[in-house]
């Protein structure tokens, strides 16, 4: 078709959106809400997965020594630990060093630790890193069996719970977004149905003078796509503004929390939202035309 024909379709779609103002606003708003919820779940899910990967790569095994352990056996113990398959590095930490670390962490409140300075309750320990996070459990078990080791602890359970939360969030998000997408399609279909009904006489005349079905349908398809695109633009704008503000706030107040940066997350998310908005709008128009356009 010629460019002039496409421009005609576009003008017809824009006019129909204007004439059905309230229904058009409701349709675009539903698209915006649906896609905003989708973007929320996507951003949250991606960040949880990212946090899990970061934490998983930083999982550290801490082997706490028995109170009766003699430091003269430190060198032998370290050799045994470093010989365990999967261990990449190990550092012996005395209880005095551990107490000094606590003092540094407490900052201005380190005076709270003065009461235990003369009778340090902290045990000696060994901090162990592994080359592959999947080997943490096996390495911790092997270290825990060494003579002089009371027990070996690590935070893998936290990472596993984080991944489980991500999976549950993904499943819940899919169900919720599917329901909202269905509501979006139905509302856009009703909007197009109103437009078709209002122009039924005009459509009948167009058929009488030889207009093809595709020529009649295209303006309505473009109307639905435009409604979907408008909603997607609104959702993208809110998601971009909200996540940018959140990342800035986290960087200021919680710099130790690993979150995904704005780039390339937000541009990619925006592209997907715009495409999905067009698809939802076109789908709503298709449903309406299939059911209600009788020409």
Secondary structure, DSSP 8 states (H G I E B T S, - for coil): --HHHHHHHHHHHHHHHHHTHHHHHHHHHHHHHHHHHHHHHHHHHHHHHHHHHHHHHT-EEEEEE-TT--GGGHHHHHHHHHTSTTEEEEEEE-HHHHHHHHHHHHGGGGGGGGGGSSS-----EEEEEESSGGGHHHHHHHHHTSTTEEEEE--HHHHHHHHHHHHHHHHHHHHHHHHHHHHHHHHHHHHHHHHHHHTHHHHHHHHHTT--HHHHHHHHHHHHHHHHHHHHHHHHHHHHHHHHHHHHHHHHH-TTS----HHHHHHHHHHHHHHHHHHHHHHHHHHHHHHH---
